[in-house]
């Protein structure tokens, strides 16, 4: 996999991390669920990037 594809995956997962993190914080009012959400996104991005 070339570097441009890896950067595309980073952008594709970075936008939901920023927007989704705010939504999760607004729903739960705590940073612990946001951290869990971010870790799940990080694992998904790692899975896509490792292919």
C-alpha distance matrix in Angstrom:
0.0 3.8 6.8 8.4 6.6 7.2 10.6 11.3 11.0 13.3 15.7 15.8 16.8 18.9 21.3 22.4 22.8 25.2 27.0 27.0 28.1 31.1 32.0 31.9 34.1 36.4 36.9 37.3 38.6 37.0 33.9 33.4 32.1 29.8 28.4 27.9 26.1 23.8 23.0 22.2 19.8 18.2 17.8 16.4 13.8 13.0 12.8 10.4 8.0 8.6 7.5
3.8 0.0 3.8 5.6 5.6 6.6 9.0 10.2 11.2 12.8 14.8 15.7 17.1 18.5 20.9 22.5 22.9 24.9 26.8 27.3 28.4 31.1 32.3 32.5 34.4 36.7 37.5 38.1 39.0 37.5 34.3 34.3 33.0 30.5 29.2 29.1 27.2 24.6 24.2 23.8 21.0 19.3 19.6 18.3 15.2 14.8 15.4 12.8 10.0 11.4 11.0
6.8 3.8 0.0 3.8 5.4 5.1 6.2 8.6 9.9 10.5 12.4 14.1 15.4 16.1 18.6 20.7 20.7 22.3 24.6 25.4 26.1 28.7 30.2 30.5 32.1 34.5 35.6 36.1 36.8 35.2 31.9 32.2 31.2 28.3 27.1 27.4 25.6 22.6 22.6 22.6 19.7 17.8 18.8 17.8 14.2 14.1 15.6 13.1 10.0 12.1 12.8
8.4 5.6 3.8 0.0 3.8 5.4 5.1 6.2 8.7 9.8 10.6 12.1 14.3 14.9 16.8 19.1 19.7 21.1 22.9 24.0 25.2 27.4 28.8 29.6 31.3 33.3 34.5 35.4 36.1 34.9 31.8 32.3 31.0 28.1 27.3 27.7 25.4 22.7 23.1 22.9 19.6 18.3 19.6 18.0 14.5 15.3 16.5 13.5 11.2 14.0 14.1
6.6 5.6 5.4 3.8 0.0 3.8 5.4 5.0 6.3 8.6 9.9 10.3 12.4 13.9 15.8 17.5 18.4 20.2 21.8 22.4 23.8 26.3 27.3 27.8 29.9 31.9 32.7 33.6 34.7 33.5 30.6 30.8 29.2 26.5 25.8 25.7 23.3 20.9 21.2 20.4 17.2 16.3 17.1 15.1 11.9 12.8 13.5 10.1 8.4 11.3 10.9
7.2 6.6 5.1 5.4 3.8 0.0 3.8 5.3 5.1 6.3 8.8 9.7 10.7 12.0 14.6 16.1 16.3 18.4 20.4 20.8 21.7 24.5 25.7 25.9 27.8 30.1 31.0 31.5 32.4 30.9 27.8 27.9 26.6 23.9 22.8 22.9 20.8 18.2 18.2 17.9 14.8 13.3 14.3 12.9 9.4 9.9 11.3 8.7 6.1 9.2 10.1
10.6 9.0 6.2 5.1 5.4 3.8 0.0 3.8 5.4 4.9 6.3 8.5 9.9 10.1 12.5 14.8 14.9 16.3 18.5 19.5 20.3 22.7 24.2 24.8 26.4 28.6 29.8 30.6 31.1 29.8 26.8 27.3 26.2 23.1 22.4 22.9 20.7 17.8 18.5 18.6 15.1 13.9 15.8 14.5 10.8 12.0 14.0 11.5 9.3 12.7 13.8
11.3 10.2 8.6 6.2 5.0 5.3 3.8 0.0 3.8 5.3 5.1 6.0 8.6 9.6 11.0 13.1 14.2 15.7 17.1 18.1 19.6 21.8 22.9 23.8 25.7 27.5 28.6 29.7 30.6 29.7 26.9 27.5 25.8 22.9 22.7 22.9 20.2 17.8 18.9 18.2 14.6 14.3 15.9 13.8 10.5 12.7 13.9 10.8 9.8 13.5 13.7
11.0 11.2 9.9 8.7 6.3 5.1 5.4 3.8 0.0 3.8 5.5 4.9 6.1 8.3 10.3 11.4 12.2 14.5 16.0 16.3 17.7 20.4 21.2 21.6 23.7 25.8 26.5 27.4 28.5 27.4 24.6 24.8 23.0 20.3 19.9 19.7 17.1 14.9 15.6 14.7 11.3 10.9 12.3 10.1 6.8 9.2 10.4 7.4 7.0 10.8 11.4
13.3 12.8 10.5 9.8 8.6 6.3 4.9 5.3 3.8 0.0 3.8 5.5 5.3 5.7 8.7 10.4 10.2 12.1 14.3 14.9 15.7 18.3 19.7 20.1 21.7 24.0 25.1 25.7 26.4 25.1 22.2 22.6 21.3 18.3 17.7 18.2 15.8 13.0 14.0 14.0 10.4 9.6 11.9 10.7 7.1 9.4 11.7 9.7 8.6 12.2 13.8
15.7 14.8 12.4 10.6 9.9 8.8 6.3 5.1 5.5 3.8 0.0 3.8 5.4 4.8 6.2 8.9 9.7 10.7 12.4 13.7 14.9 16.9 18.3 19.4 21.0 22.8 24.2 25.3 25.9 25.1 22.4 23.4 21.8 18.6 18.7 19.5 16.6 14.1 16.0 15.8 12.0 12.1 14.7 13.0 10.0 12.8 14.8 12.4 11.9 15.7 16.8
15.8 15.7 14.1 12.1 10.3 9.7 8.5 6.0 4.9 5.5 3.8 0.0 3.8 5.7 6.1 7.4 9.2 11.0 11.8 12.4 14.4 16.6 17.2 18.1 20.4 22.0 22.8 24.2 25.3 24.7 22.3 23.0 20.8 18.0 18.4 18.5 15.3 13.6 15.3 14.2 10.5 11.5 13.6 11.1 8.7 12.2 13.3 10.7 11.4 15.1 15.6
16.8 17.1 15.4 14.3 12.4 10.7 9.9 8.6 6.1 5.3 5.4 3.8 0.0 3.8 5.6 5.6 6.3 9.0 10.4 10.2 11.7 14.4 15.2 15.5 17.7 19.7 20.4 21.3 22.4 21.5 19.0 19.4 17.4 14.6 14.7 14.8 11.7 9.8 11.5 10.7 6.9 8.0 10.4 8.4 6.4 10.0 11.5 10.0 10.8 14.2 15.4
18.9 18.5 16.1 14.9 13.9 12.0 10.1 9.6 8.3 5.7 4.8 5.7 3.8 0.0 3.8 5.6 5.0 6.4 8.7 9.6 10.3 12.6 14.2 14.9 16.4 18.5 19.8 20.7 21.2 20.3 17.6 18.6 17.1 13.8 14.1 15.1 12.2 9.7 12.1 12.3 8.7 9.3 12.5 11.5 9.2 12.3 14.5 13.3 13.3 16.7 18.4
21.3 20.9 18.6 16.8 15.8 14.6 12.5 11.0 10.3 8.7 6.2 6.1 5.6 3.8 0.0 3.8 5.3 5.3 6.1 8.0 9.6 11.0 12.3 13.8 15.4 16.8 18.3 19.8 20.3 20.1 18.0 19.4 17.5 14.2 15.4 16.4 13.0 11.4 14.4 14.1 10.6 12.2 15.2 13.6 12.0 15.4 17.1 15.6 16.1 19.6 20.8
22.4 22.5 20.7 19.1 17.5 16.1 14.8 13.1 11.4 10.4 8.9 7.4 5.6 5.6 3.8 0.0 3.8 5.5 5.1 5.0 7.5 9.5 9.8 10.9 13.2 14.6 15.5 17.0 18.1 17.9 16.1 17.1 14.6 11.8 13.3 13.6 10.0 9.3 12.3 11.4 8.3 10.9 13.5 11.8 11.2 14.8 16.0 15.0 16.3 19.5 20.6
22.8 22.9 20.7 19.7 18.4 16.3 14.9 14.2 12.2 10.2 9.7 9.2 6.3 5.0 5.3 3.8 0.0 3.8 5.8 5.3 5.5 8.4 9.8 10.0 11.6 13.9 15.0 15.7 16.4 15.6 13.2 14.2 12.4 9.1 10.1 11.1 8.0 6.3 9.7 9.9 7.0 8.9 12.1 11.5 10.7 13.8 15.7 15.4 16.1 19.1 20.9
25.2 24.9 22.3 21.1 20.2 18.4 16.3 15.7 14.5 12.1 10.7 11.0 9.0 6.4 5.3 5.5 3.8 0.0 3.8 5.6 5.3 6.5 8.9 10.1 10.8 12.6 14.6 15.7 15.6 15.3 13.1 15.1 13.7 10.1 11.7 13.5 10.7 9.1 12.8 13.4 10.8 12.4 15.7 15.2 14.2 17.1 19.3 18.7 19.2 22.3 24.1
27.0 26.8 24.6 22.9 21.8 20.4 18.5 17.1 16.0 14.3 12.4 11.8 10.4 8.7 6.1 5.1 5.8 3.8 0.0 3.8 5.5 5.4 6.4 8.8 10.1 10.8 12.6 14.5 14.9 15.4 14.1 16.1 14.0 10.9 13.5 14.7 11.4 11.0 14.7 14.6 12.2 14.6 17.5 16.4 15.9 19.3 20.9 20.0 21.1 24.3 25.6
27.0 27.3 25.4 24.0 22.4 20.8 19.5 18.1 16.3 14.9 13.7 12.4 10.2 9.6 8.0 5.0 5.3 5.6 3.8 0.0 3.8 5.3 5.0 6.0 8.4 9.7 10.5 12.1 13.2 13.5 12.4 13.7 11.0 8.4 11.2 11.6 8.2 8.8 12.3 11.7 10.0 12.9 15.4 14.4 14.7 17.9 19.2 18.9 20.4 23.2 24.6
28.1 28.4 26.1 25.2 23.8 21.7 20.3 19.6 17.7 15.7 14.9 14.4 11.7 10.3 9.6 7.5 5.5 5.3 5.5 3.8 0.0 3.8 5.5 5.2 6.1 8.6 10.0 10.6 10.9 10.6 8.9 10.7 8.7 5.5 8.3 9.8 7.2 7.2 11.0 11.5 10.3 12.5 15.3 15.2 15.4 18.1 19.9 20.1 21.2 23.8 25.7
31.1 31.1 28.7 27.4 26.3 24.5 22.7 21.8 20.4 18.3 16.9 16.6 14.4 12.6 11.0 9.5 8.4 6.5 5.4 5.3 3.8 0.0 3.8 5.5 5.1 6.1 8.7 10.1 9.7 10.5 9.8 12.4 10.7 8.0 11.2 13.0 10.6 11.0 14.7 15.2 14.0 16.2 19.1 18.8 18.9 21.7 23.5 23.5 24.5 27.3 29.1
32.0 32.3 30.2 28.8 27.3 25.7 24.2 22.9 21.2 19.7 18.3 17.2 15.2 14.2 12.3 9.8 9.8 8.9 6.4 5.0 5.5 3.8 0.0 3.8 5.4 5.0 6.2 8.7 9.6 11.1 11.3 13.2 10.6 8.9 12.5 13.2 10.6 12.1 15.5 15.2 14.3 17.2 19.5 18.8 19.5 22.5 23.7 23.6 25.2 27.9 29.3
31.9 32.5 30.5 29.6 27.8 25.9 24.8 23.8 21.6 20.1 19.4 18.1 15.5 14.9 13.8 10.9 10.0 10.1 8.8 6.0 5.2 5.5 3.8 0.0 3.8 5.4 5.2 6.1 7.8 8.5 8.6 9.8 6.9 5.9 9.6 9.9 7.9 10.1 13.1 12.9 12.9 15.6 17.6 17.5 18.6 21.3 22.4 23.0 24.6 26.9 28.6
34.1 34.4 32.1 31.3 29.9 27.8 26.4 25.7 23.7 21.7 21.0 20.4 17.7 16.4 15.4 13.2 11.6 10.8 10.1 8.4 6.1 5.1 5.4 3.8 0.0 3.8 5.4 5.3 4.9 5.8 6.4 8.8 7.3 6.1 9.7 11.2 10.0 11.5 14.5 15.2 15.2 17.4 19.8 20.1 20.9 23.3 24.9 25.6 26.8 29.2 31.1
36.4 36.7 34.5 33.3 31.9 30.1 28.6 27.5 25.8 24.0 22.8 22.0 19.7 18.5 16.8 14.6 13.9 12.6 10.8 9.7 8.6 6.1 5.0 5.4 3.8 0.0 3.8 5.8 5.4 8.2 9.9 12.2 10.5 9.7 13.4 14.6 13.1 14.8 17.9 18.2 18.0 20.6 22.8 22.7 23.6 26.3 27.7 28.0 29.5 32.0 33.6
36.9 37.5 35.6 34.5 32.7 31.0 29.8 28.6 26.5 25.1 24.2 22.8 20.4 19.8 18.3 15.5 15.0 14.6 12.6 10.5 10.0 8.7 6.2 5.2 5.4 3.8 0.0 3.8 5.9 8.6 10.7 12.0 9.5 10.0 13.6 13.8 12.5 15.0 17.7 17.4 17.8 20.7 22.4 22.2 23.6 26.3 27.2 27.8 29.6 31.9 33.4
37.3 38.1 36.1 35.4 33.6 31.5 30.6 29.7 27.4 25.7 25.3 24.2 21.3 20.7 19.8 17.0 15.7 15.7 14.5 12.1 10.6 10.1 8.7 6.1 5.3 5.8 3.8 0.0 3.8 5.5 8.2 8.9 7.1 8.6 11.7 12.0 11.7 14.3 16.5 16.7 17.7 20.1 21.7 22.1 23.7 25.9 27.0 28.1 29.8 31.7 33.5
38.6 39.0 36.8 36.1 34.7 32.4 31.1 30.6 28.5 26.4 25.9 25.3 22.4 21.2 20.3 18.1 16.4 15.6 14.9 13.2 10.9 9.7 9.6 7.8 4.9 5.4 5.9 3.8 0.0 3.8 7.1 9.1 8.7 9.2 12.2 13.5 13.5 15.3 17.7 18.6 19.3 21.3 23.4 24.1 25.2 27.3 28.9 29.9 31.2 33.2 35.3
37.0 37.5 35.2 34.9 33.5 30.9 29.8 29.7 27.4 25.1 25.1 24.7 21.5 20.3 20.1 17.9 15.6 15.3 15.4 13.5 10.6 10.5 11.1 8.5 5.8 8.2 8.6 5.5 3.8 0.0 3.8 5.6 6.5 7.2 9.3 11.0 11.8 13.2 15.2 16.7 17.8 19.2 21.2 22.4 23.6 25.2 27.0 28.3 29.4 31.2 33.5
33.9 34.3 31.9 31.8 30.6 27.8 26.8 26.9 24.6 22.2 22.4 22.3 19.0 17.6 18.0 16.1 13.2 13.1 14.1 12.4 8.9 9.8 11.3 8.6 6.4 9.9 10.7 8.2 7.1 3.8 0.0 3.8 5.6 5.0 6.1 8.7 9.8 10.3 12.3 14.3 15.2 16.2 18.4 19.9 20.7 22.2 24.2 25.6 26.4 28.1 30.7
33.4 34.3 32.2 32.3 30.8 27.9 27.3 27.5 24.8 22.6 23.4 23.0 19.4 18.6 19.4 17.1 14.2 15.1 16.1 13.7 10.7 12.4 13.2 9.8 8.8 12.2 12.0 8.9 9.1 5.6 3.8 0.0 3.8 5.3 5.1 6.4 8.7 9.9 10.7 12.6 14.4 15.3 16.8 18.6 20.0 21.1 22.8 24.7 25.6 26.9 29.5
32.1 33.0 31.2 31.0 29.2 26.6 26.2 25.8 23.0 21.3 21.8 20.8 17.4 17.1 17.5 14.6 12.4 13.7 14.0 11.0 8.7 10.7 10.6 6.9 7.3 10.5 9.5 7.1 8.7 6.5 5.6 3.8 0.0 3.8 5.4 5.0 6.1 8.5 9.8 10.6 12.4 14.1 15.4 16.6 18.3 19.9 21.2 22.8 24.2 25.7 27.9
29.8 30.5 28.3 28.1 26.5 23.9 23.1 22.9 20.3 18.3 18.6 18.0 14.6 13.8 14.2 11.8 9.1 10.1 10.9 8.4 5.5 8.0 8.9 5.9 6.1 9.7 10.0 8.6 9.2 7.2 5.0 5.3 3.8 0.0 3.8 5.4 5.0 6.1 8.6 9.9 10.5 12.2 14.3 15.3 16.3 18.2 19.9 21.1 22.2 24.1 26.4
28.4 29.2 27.1 27.3 25.8 22.8 22.4 22.7 19.9 17.7 18.7 18.4 14.7 14.1 15.4 13.3 10.1 11.7 13.5 11.2 8.3 11.2 12.5 9.6 9.7 13.4 13.6 11.7 12.2 9.3 6.1 5.1 5.4 3.8 0.0 3.8 5.4 5.1 6.2 8.6 9.9 10.4 12.3 14.2 15.2 16.3 18.3 20.0 20.7 22.2 24.8
27.9 29.1 27.4 27.7 25.7 22.9 22.9 22.9 19.7 18.2 19.5 18.5 14.8 15.1 16.4 13.6 11.1 13.5 14.7 11.6 9.8 13.0 13.2 9.9 11.2 14.6 13.8 12.0 13.5 11.0 8.7 6.4 5.0 5.4 3.8 0.0 3.8 5.5 5.2 6.3 8.7 9.8 10.7 12.5 14.3 15.3 16.6 18.6 19.9 21.1 23.4
26.1 27.2 25.6 25.4 23.3 20.8 20.7 20.2 17.1 15.8 16.6 15.3 11.7 12.2 13.0 10.0 8.0 10.7 11.4 8.2 7.2 10.6 10.6 7.9 10.0 13.1 12.5 11.7 13.5 11.8 9.8 8.7 6.1 5.0 5.4 3.8 0.0 3.8 5.5 5.2 6.3 8.7 10.1 10.7 12.4 14.3 15.5 16.8 18.3 20.0 22.0
23.8 24.6 22.6 22.7 20.9 18.2 17.8 17.8 14.9 13.0 14.1 13.6 9.8 9.7 11.4 9.3 6.3 9.1 11.0 8.8 7.2 11.0 12.1 10.1 11.5 14.8 15.0 14.3 15.3 13.2 10.3 9.9 8.5 6.1 5.1 5.5 3.8 0.0 3.8 5.4 5.1 6.1 8.7 9.8 10.4 12.1 14.1 15.3 16.1 18.1 20.4
23.0 24.2 22.6 23.1 21.2 18.2 18.5 18.9 15.6 14.0 16.0 15.3 11.5 12.1 14.4 12.3 9.7 12.8 14.7 12.3 11.0 14.7 15.5 13.1 14.5 17.9 17.7 16.5 17.7 15.2 12.3 10.7 9.8 8.6 6.2 5.2 5.5 3.8 0.0 3.8 5.4 4.9 6.2 8.6 9.8 10.4 12.2 14.3 15.1 16.2 18.9
22.2 23.8 22.6 22.9 20.4 17.9 18.6 18.2 14.7 14.0 15.8 14.2 10.7 12.3 14.1 11.4 9.9 13.4 14.6 11.7 11.5 15.2 15.2 12.9 15.2 18.2 17.4 16.7 18.6 16.7 14.3 12.6 10.6 9.9 8.6 6.3 5.2 5.4 3.8 0.0 3.8 5.4 5.2 6.3 8.7 9.8 10.6 12.5 14.2 15.4 17.4
19.8 21.0 19.7 19.6 17.2 14.8 15.1 14.6 11.3 10.4 12.0 10.5 6.9 8.7 10.6 8.3 7.0 10.8 12.2 10.0 10.3 14.0 14.3 12.9 15.2 18.0 17.8 17.7 19.3 17.8 15.2 14.4 12.4 10.5 9.9 8.7 6.3 5.1 5.4 3.8 0.0 3.8 5.4 5.0 6.1 8.5 9.7 10.6 12.1 14.1 15.9
18.2 19.3 17.8 18.3 16.3 13.3 13.9 14.3 10.9 9.6 12.1 11.5 8.0 9.3 12.2 10.9 8.9 12.4 14.6 12.9 12.5 16.2 17.2 15.6 17.4 20.6 20.7 20.1 21.3 19.2 16.2 15.3 14.1 12.2 10.4 9.8 8.7 6.1 4.9 5.4 3.8 0.0 3.8 5.4 5.1 6.1 8.5 9.9 10.3 12.0 14.6
17.8 19.6 18.8 19.6 17.1 14.3 15.8 15.9 12.3 11.9 14.7 13.6 10.4 12.5 15.2 13.5 12.1 15.7 17.5 15.4 15.3 19.1 19.5 17.6 19.8 22.8 22.4 21.7 23.4 21.2 18.4 16.8 15.4 14.3 12.3 10.7 10.1 8.7 6.2 5.2 5.4 3.8 0.0 3.8 5.5 5.0 6.1 8.7 9.8 10.4 12.8
16.4 18.3 17.8 18.0 15.1 12.9 14.5 13.8 10.1 10.7 13.0 11.1 8.4 11.5 13.6 11.8 11.5 15.2 16.4 14.4 15.2 18.8 18.8 17.5 20.1 22.7 22.2 22.1 24.1 22.4 19.9 18.6 16.6 15.3 14.2 12.5 10.7 9.8 8.6 6.3 5.0 5.4 3.8 0.0 3.8 5.4 5.0 6.3 8.6 10.0 11.4
13.8 15.2 14.2 14.5 11.9 9.4 10.8 10.5 6.8 7.1 10.0 8.7 6.4 9.2 12.0 11.2 10.7 14.2 15.9 14.7 15.4 18.9 19.5 18.6 20.9 23.6 23.6 23.7 25.2 23.6 20.7 20.0 18.3 16.3 15.2 14.3 12.4 10.4 9.8 8.7 6.1 5.1 5.5 3.8 0.0 3.8 5.3 5.1 6.0 8.5 10.3
13.0 14.8 14.1 15.3 12.8 9.9 12.0 12.7 9.2 9.4 12.8 12.2 10.0 12.3 15.4 14.8 13.8 17.1 19.3 17.9 18.1 21.7 22.5 21.3 23.3 26.3 26.3 25.9 27.3 25.2 22.2 21.1 19.9 18.2 16.3 15.3 14.3 12.1 10.4 9.8 8.5 6.1 5.0 5.4 3.8 0.0 3.8 5.5 5.1 6.0 8.8
12.8 15.4 15.6 16.5 13.5 11.3 14.0 13.9 10.4 11.7 14.8 13.3 11.5 14.5 17.1 16.0 15.7 19.3 20.9 19.2 19.9 23.5 23.7 22.4 24.9 27.7 27.2 27.0 28.9 27.0 24.2 22.8 21.2 19.9 18.3 16.6 15.5 14.1 12.2 10.6 9.7 8.5 6.1 5.0 5.3 3.8 0.0 3.8 5.5 5.3 6.8
10.4 12.8 13.1 13.5 10.1 8.7 11.5 10.8 7.4 9.7 12.4 10.7 10.0 13.3 15.6 15.0 15.4 18.7 20.0 18.9 20.1 23.5 23.6 23.0 25.6 28.0 27.8 28.1 29.9 28.3 25.6 24.7 22.8 21.1 20.0 18.6 16.8 15.3 14.3 12.5 10.6 9.9 8.7 6.3 5.1 5.5 3.8 0.0 3.8 5.5 5.7
8.0 10.0 10.0 11.2 8.4 6.1 9.3 9.8 7.0 8.6 11.9 11.4 10.8 13.3 16.1 16.3 16.1 19.2 21.1 20.4 21.2 24.5 25.2 24.6 26.8 29.5 29.6 29.8 31.2 29.4 26.4 25.6 24.2 22.2 20.7 19.9 18.3 16.1 15.1 14.2 12.1 10.3 9.8 8.6 6.0 5.1 5.5 3.8 0.0 3.8 5.5
8.6 11.4 12.1 14.0 11.3 9.2 12.7 13.5 10.8 12.2 15.7 15.1 14.2 16.7 19.6 19.5 19.1 22.3 24.3 23.2 23.8 27.3 27.9 26.9 29.2 32.0 31.9 31.7 33.2 31.2 28.1 26.9 25.7 24.1 22.2 21.1 20.0 18.1 16.2 15.4 14.1 12.0 10.4 10.0 8.5 6.0 5.3 5.5 3.8 0.0 3.8
7.5 11.0 12.8 14.1 10.9 10.1 13.8 13.7 11.4 13.8 16.8 15.6 15.4 18.4 20.8 20.6 20.9 24.1 25.6 24.6 25.7 29.1 29.3 28.6 31.1 33.6 33.4 33.5 35.3 33.5 30.7 29.5 27.9 26.4 24.8 23.4 22.0 20.4 18.9 17.4 15.9 14.6 12.8 11.4 10.3 8.8 6.8 5.7 5.5 3.8 0.0
